Amino acid sequence: MPLLNDMPLERTNQIFRHPIHQDGVGTLVRLITALRQCRSAEDFYDFQQDLLARVLEVQEHRAGCRRVAKLLRQGKAVPADAPELRSTDPATSPATWDLEADVCERVDRQLRSVADGLAWRVFSYDRRVIIALSRNQHPGPMAGKKGLATEREFVTDWWRDEGRFVLLHDLTSCLTIGDATSFKEIGNDYEAYLHEIKSDPNRTVSRQARRQRMAEEAIRSGGPLPGDLPGRLVPLDIPYKTHLDLLGRAFDLAHDRGVQGMKVPGGRALVATDIVRGYDLWSERELIDRTAAEHLQAVKRARILDVGHLVYARSDDLVARSPTMPPWSIYPLSPASCARLITDYAMYFVTMSSEPLLAALDDVSLAAEWVLPRDQETVQPDEVVLRAHRGTRTIELRWAEMQRRLLLEMADLPMWAEGVSQLIDRHDSGRHPWQSFSDEWNVWA
């Protein structure tokens, strides 16, 4: 399914107006609220069972809609066992069923982003675990998957026999190595155990087992990460600090005003848009114009207009697409604001100048060069944006790290620069380290 920004505007509006998509906002608010109230293994077990049922229902409905659309294109009638359409569009048109299937694809990702929040929560917001266990291709929908019954039995058996919560990886979009993780409570702490669940216990897949071992070793002792992209996990003894409190304030104001811009420390400009409120106040064209005007003012207040190379990142249509990004469901916002972000009824974007970034690295005695061409309009996640040097040591920083940390997470710039400084002094970090900061749970919990 194409990105929202690549769709014709009318198609986007059809998706946003669809009853399944609109009803999903309230469902997400309730799920995020329930997730934040989970305290015990029983709470997590019950929450996952409820979420799993919702995901399977949406995936099965999508599969049914796609089957009907295919039959109609073959000149056949709507079958008696067709799923019940939620829209009022003509049931004899394959386009009606295509639309409902596309809406279900989005709602499926939205629900699985809440499962991602569950994963971050039970792993104590340890980013290293998420990074290490995300380095496989996602297996796709769970509904109709061979072995699903075995996996569900595994979850319920562990709960019934041992009182342990078992997290199903396929329910998430961020965990793709291993089938499940069981959690054993040890006082106020826990131990986590990775599992491969096979319908046939005699069947083994050496490649999967090797990747699982590599992931465990990467987390435990800093070994190389599994997957095609090289890298190592490098934990830093620097408390994580962000300016996400400004994002919460911007969304509170945008909920009344439609659009709100403000400057962010570190040469950044933030613009938050509540699209539903904006459409209540203005036409679509006026909302776009007001957003652009608010962005210009925020860039001026941040004193980065015509300063260096400006880059930006947007929040819209990212849900369950980038496995290493913290999901919107754990952002320090109200459940309602998180739900609007997940469903793209609200969005924000952050613009940053290269000059404050280079100055922050200079403050920690690093020589750095911006290598991203100024005339380049799009940047790939693995593309190198800048290089930092100290003596003979060089570290390349990729766009995925910049986009995630400095823009969407609005990480404190001096803290981030100190992290780069520590990385370059460590001989075990390699050229492509995945840094993690301490006490990150304070940001997300």
C-alpha positions in Angstrom: 0.0 0.0 0.0 1.5 3.4 -1.0 2.3 6.1 1.6 -0.4 8.7 2.2 1.6 11.5 0.6 1.9 9.4 -2.6 -1.9 8.8 -2.8 -4.3 11.1 -4.7 -5.9 13.5 -2.2 -9.4 12.0 -2.7 -8.1 8.5 -1.8 -6.6 9.8 1.4 -9.9 11.5 2.3 -11.8 8.3 1.6 -9.5 6.5 4.0 -9.8 9.1 6.8 -13.6 9.3 6.4 -14.1 5.5 6.5 -16.0 4.3 9.5 -13.4 1.6 10.4 -10.7 4.2 10.4 -12.7 6.7 12.4 -13.8 4.2 15.0 -10.2 3.1 15.4 -9.3 6.4 17.2 -11.5 5.6 20.2 -10.3 2.0 20.3 -6.7 3.2 20.4 -7.4 5.6 23.2 -8.9 2.8 25.3 -6.0 0.4 24.4 -3.2 2.9 25.2 -5.0 3.8 28.5 -5.3 0.1 29.4 -1.6 -0.5 28.5 -0.5 2.3 30.8 -2.5 0.7 33.6 -0.9 -2.7 33.3 1.1 -3.7 36.4 1.2 -7.4 36.8 1.9 -10.4 34.5 -1.8 -11.1 34.5 -2.5 -7.6 33.3 -0.1 -8.0 30.4 -1.5 -11.4 29.6 -5.1 -10.2 29.5 -4.1 -7.1 27.5 -2.3 -9.1 24.9 -5.2 -11.5 24.5 -7.6 -8.6 23.9 -5.2 -6.9 21.4 -4.5 -10.2 19.6 -8.2 -10.7 19.1 -8.6 -7.2 17.6 -5.6 -7.6 15.3 -6.9 -11.0 14.0 -10.4 -9.6 13.4 -9.0 -6.8 11.3 -6.6 -9.0 9.3 -9.4 -11.5 8.6 -11.7 -8.8 7.5 -9.0 -7.4 5.2 -8.4 -10.9 3.6 -12.2 -11.3 3.1 -12.5 -7.9 1.4 -9.6 -8.7 -0.9 -11.2 -12.0 -1.9 -14.5 -10.4 -2.7 -12.8 -7.7 -4.8 -11.0 -10.4 -6.8 -14.2 -12.3 -7.4 -16.0 -9.2 -8.6 -13.3 -8.4 -11.0 -13.7 -11.9 -12.4 -17.4 -11.1 -13.1 -18.8 -13.1 -10.2 -21.3 -12.0 -7.6 -20.7 -11.1 -4.0 -20.5 -14.4 -2.2 -22.9 -15.3 0.6 -20.0 -15.6 3.1 -18.6 -12.2 2.3 -17.6 -10.0 5.3 -20.1 -7.3 6.3 -19.2 -4.0 4.7 -18.8 -1.1 7.1 -19.2 1.6 4.4 -22.3 2.6 2.5 -20.6 2.5 -0.9 -22.0 0.0 -3.5 -21.3 -3.6 -2.5 -21.1 -4.6 -6.2 -18.1 -2.4 -6.9 -14.7 -4.0 -6.4 -13.4 -0.5 -5.5 -15.6 -0.5 -2.4 -13.9 -3.7 -1.2 -10.5 -2.4 -2.2 -11.0 0.7 -0.1 -12.1 -1.3 3.0 -9.1 -3.6 2.6 -6.8 -0.7 2.5 -8.3 0.9 5.6 -7.9 -2.5 7.4 -4.2 -2.5 6.4 -3.8 0.8 8.1 -5.8 -0.1 11.2 -3.8 -3.4 11.5 -0.6 -1.3 11.6 -2.1 1.0 14.1 -3.1 -1.8 16.4 0.3 -3.4 16.1 2.0 -0.1 17.0 0.2 -0.5 20.4 1.7 -4.0 20.5 5.1 -2.3 19.9 4.3 -0.2 23.0 3.7 -3.4 24.9 7.1 -4.7 23.8 8.9 -1.6 24.9 7.0 -1.6 28.2 7.8 -5.2 29.2 11.4 -4.9 28.1 11.7 -1.9 30.5 12.1 0.6 27.5 15.5 -0.9 26.7 16.2 0.2 23.2 19.1 -2.3 22.8 16.6 -5.2 22.9 14.3 -3.7 20.3 17.2 -3.0 18.0 18.7 -6.4 18.3 15.4 -8.3 17.8 14.2 -6.2 14.9 16.7 -7.3 12.3 14.6 -9.7 10.2 11.9 -9.2 7.7 8.4 -9.1 9.3 6.6 -12.4 8.5 3.3 -10.6 7.6 -0.3 -11.1 8.8 -0.9 -13.5 11.7 -4.4 -14.5 10.5 -4.3 -17.7 8.6 -0.6 -18.2 9.4 0.5 -21.8 9.8 1.5 -22.4 13.3 -0.6 -19.6 14.9 -2.6 -22.1 16.9 0.6 -23.6 18.3 1.9 -20.1 19.2 -1.4 -19.2 21.0 -1.3 -22.5 22.9 2.3 -21.8 23.9 1.2 -18.4 25.4 -1.7 -19.9 27.3 0.2 -23.0 28.5 3.0 -20.9 30.1 0.4 -18.7 31.8 -1.7 -21.5 33.1 1.3 -23.7 34.2 3.9 -21.2 35.3 2.1 -17.9 35.7 4.5 -16.3 33.1 3.6 -13.7 30.6 4.8 -14.6 27.1 5.0 -11.8 24.5 4.1 -12.9 20.9 6.6 -11.3 18.5 4.4 -11.5 15.4 1.8 -9.3 17.1 4.3 -6.5 17.0 6.0 -4.8 14.1 9.3 -4.3 15.9 10.3 -7.8 17.0 11.2 -10.2 14.2 13.9 -12.5 15.7 12.4 -15.3 17.7 8.7 -16.2 18.0 8.1 -15.2 21.6 9.7 -14.0 24.8 8.7 -15.4 28.2 9.3 -13.3 31.3 10.2 -14.8 34.7 9.7 -12.4 37.6 12.8 -12.2 40.0 11.8 -10.0 42.9 11.3 -6.5 41.4 13.2 -7.5 38.3 12.7 -10.2 35.6 14.5 -12.6 33.3 13.6 -12.8 29.6 13.9 -16.0 27.5 13.7 -16.1 23.7 11.7 -18.9 22.2 11.3 -20.4 18.7 7.9 -22.1 18.5 7.6 -24.9 16.0 4.5 -27.0 15.1 7.0 -29.8 14.3 9.5 -30.0 17.2 11.9 -31.9 14.9 12.1 -29.0 12.4 14.9 -26.5 13.0 16.0 -23.6 11.0 19.7 -23.0 11.5 19.7 -19.5 10.0 17.0 -18.4 12.5 18.8 -20.0 15.4 22.1 -18.3 14.4 20.4 -14.9 14.3 18.8 -15.5 17.6 22.2 -16.3 19.2 23.8 -13.3 17.6 21.0 -11.0 18.9 21.4 -12.4 22.4 25.1 -12.0 22.3 24.8 -8.4 21.0 22.6 -7.5 23.9 24.6 -9.4 26.5 28.2 -8.5 25.5 28.2 -6.1 22.5 28.7 -8.7 19.8 27.9 -7.8 16.2 24.2 -7.4 15.4 22.5 -9.9 13.2 21.4 -8.9 9.7 22.9 -7.4 6.6 23.6 -3.9 8.0 26.7 -4.0 10.2 26.7 -2.5 13.6 27.1 -3.0 17.4 25.1 -1.9 20.4 27.0 0.6 22.5 25.4 1.6 25.8 26.4 5.0 27.2 26.5 6.1 30.8 24.6 9.3 29.9 21.0 9.9 31.1 18.6 10.3 28.2 17.1 13.7 27.9 14.6 15.1 25.3 12.4 18.1 24.8 9.3 16.1 24.2 7.5 18.2 26.8 7.4 20.9 24.1 5.6 18.5 21.8 2.9 17.9 24.4 2.5 21.6 24.9 2.4 22.2 21.1 -0.3 19.5 20.7 -2.4 21.0 23.5 -2.3 24.4 21.8 -2.9 22.9 18.3 -6.0 21.1 19.7 -7.5 24.6 20.2 -5.8 26.5 17.5 -5.4 24.0 14.7 -1.7 24.6 14.2 1.1 25.5 16.7 4.8 26.2 16.0 7.6 26.8 18.5 11.4 26.7 18.7 13.2 23.8 20.2 16.6 24.1 21.8 19.4 23.0 19.5 18.6 25.0 16.4 15.3 23.2 15.7 11.7 24.3 14.8 8.6 22.3 15.7 5.2 22.6 14.1 2.3 20.5 15.4 -1.0 20.2 13.5 -4.3 18.9 14.8 -5.9 18.1 11.4 -9.4 17.5 12.6 -9.4 20.9 14.4 -7.8 22.5 11.5 -10.5 21.3 9.1 -13.1 22.6 11.6 -11.6 26.1 11.4 -10.4 26.4 7.8 -10.5 24.9 4.3 -7.9 22.4 3.3 -5.9 25.1 1.4 -6.0 27.5 4.3 -4.8 24.8 6.7 -1.8 24.1 4.4 -1.1 27.9 4.1 -1.4 28.4 7.9 0.9 25.5 8.6 3.5 26.9 6.2 3.3 30.3 7.8 3.6 28.8 11.3 6.6 26.9 10.2 8.3 30.0 8.8 7.8 31.8 12.1 9.1 28.9 14.1 12.2 28.7 11.9 12.8 32.4 12.5 12.3 32.1 16.2 14.8 29.2 16.2 17.2 31.5 14.3 17.9 28.9 11.6 16.4 30.6 8.5 19.0 30.5 5.7 21.5 29.0 8.2 23.4 26.0 7.0 21.6 23.0 5.5 18.0 22.6 6.8 16.6 19.1 7.1 13.3 17.9 8.5 11.3 14.9 9.5 7.6 14.3 9.6 5.5 12.1 11.9 2.7 11.2 9.4 2.3 7.7 8.1 5.3 6.3 10.0 3.3 4.0 12.3 4.7 0.5 12.4 7.0 1.2 9.5 10.3 1.7 11.3 10.9 -1.1 13.9 13.6 0.7 15.9 11.6 3.9 16.5 9.8 4.3 19.8 6.1 3.8 18.9 3.7 6.8 19.3 1.8 4.7 21.9 4.6 5.3 24.5 5.3 8.9 23.8 4.8 11.2 26.9 1.5 12.5 25.6 -2.1 11.9 26.5 -3.7 8.7 25.1 -5.9 10.9 22.9 -2.9 12.7 21.4 -1.1 9.4 20.9 -4.1 8.0 19.1 -4.4 11.0 16.8 -0.7 10.6 16.0 -1.1 6.9 15.2 -4.1 7.5 13.0 -2.6 10.6 11.3 -5.5 12.8 12.4 -2.6 14.9 14.0 1.0 15.2 12.9 4.2 17.2 13.6 7.4 17.9 11.9 10.7 19.2 13.2 13.3 21.2 11.1 16.9 21.3 12.0 19.9 23.2 10.8 23.3 21.6 10.2 25.2 24.5 11.8 24.0 24.1 15.5 24.7 20.4 15.1 28.2 20.9 13.9 28.8 23.5 16.6 27.6 21.1 19.3 30.1 18.5 18.1 32.8 21.2 18.1 32.0 22.0 21.8 33.0 18.4 22.7 36.2 18.7 20.7 35.1 16.8 17.6 35.8 17.8 14.0 32.8 17.1 11.9 31.8 17.5 8.3 28.3 17.6 6.8 28.3 15.2 3.8 24.7 15.3 2.7 24.4 17.3 -0.5 22.3 20.4 -0.1 20.3 19.9 -3.3 19.3 16.4 -2.3 15.5 16.3 -1.6 15.1 12.8 -0.1 17.4 10.9 2.2 17.5 7.1 2.7 17.6 5.7 6.2 21.0 4.2 5.8 22.5 7.2 4.1 25.5 8.9 5.9 24.7 12.5 6.8 27.9 13.6 8.6 31.2 12.3 9.7 32.9 13.1 13.0 36.6 12.8 13.7 39.0 12.8 16.6 42.6 12.0 15.7 42.6 8.9 13.5 39.1 7.8 14.7 36.1 8.5 12.5 32.4 7.8 13.0 29.7 8.0 10.3 26.3 9.1 11.4 23.3 7.9 9.3 20.0 9.6 8.6 18.0 7.0 10.6 19.8 8.0 13.8 19.5 11.8 13.1 15.8 11.5 12.0 14.8 9.4 15.0 16.9 11.0 17.8 17.3 14.7 17.0 14.1 15.3 15.1 11.3 13.0 16.0 12.5 12.4 19.6 13.8 15.9 20.0 16.8 14.6 22.0 18.8 17.2 23.9 21.6 18.3 21.5 24.5 18.7 24.1 23.6 15.3 25.5 23.6 13.8 22.0 27.0 15.4 21.1 28.5 14.1 24.4 27.3 10.6 23.3 29.1 10.9 20.0 32.2 12.0 21.8 32.1 8.9 24.0 31.5 6.7 21.0 34.5 7.9 19.2 36.7 7.3 22.2 35.6 3.7 22.5 37.5 1.1 20.4 34.7 -1.4 20.5 32.0 0.8 18.8 32.9 0.2 15.1 32.1 2.6 12.3 28.3 2.1 12.6 27.4 2.0 16.3 23.8 1.9 17.7 24.1 4.0 20.8 21.7 3.8 23.8 21.5 6.1 26.7 20.9 5.3 30.4 17.6 5.8 32.3 15.6 6.0 29.1 12.6 4.6 30.8 12.3 8.1 32.5 11.3 9.5 29.1 8.7 6.9 28.1 7.3 5.4 31.3 
